[in-house]
Amino acid sequence: MFREDISEYVAQLQLHMTLQARNLLPTLTTATNSREQLLHETQANIEKLVSRQRL
């Protein structure tokens, strides 16, 4: 029971952090330079890695 509660909490926290991170970055349509493009690519790669982790 406790482990399931922790897993659910971590999943909710990851979702919250992902949504918060998206609010901190400019949208993809406004990525006009290589720095912004790199930020978006890095964020997408991190989200993929996090979503594939097993708890």
JOGIQUI-V798152 format. One record per backbone hydrogen bond with DSSP energy under -0.5 kcal/mol. NH is the residue of the N-H (numbers start at 1). CO is the residue of the C=O. Records with the same first field share a line. If there is no record, write none. Layout:
NH: CO  CO
This chain:
5: 1
6: 2
7: 3
8: 4
9: 5
10: 6
11: 7
12: 8
13: 9
14: 10
15: 11
16: 12
17: 13
18: 14
19: 15
20: 16
21: 17
22: 18
23: 19
24: 20  21
25: 21
30: 27
31: 28
32: 30
37: 33
38: 34
39: 35
40: 36
41: 37
42: 38
43: 39
44: 40
45: 41
46: 42
47: 43
48: 44
49: 45
50: 46
51: 47
52: 48
53: 49  50
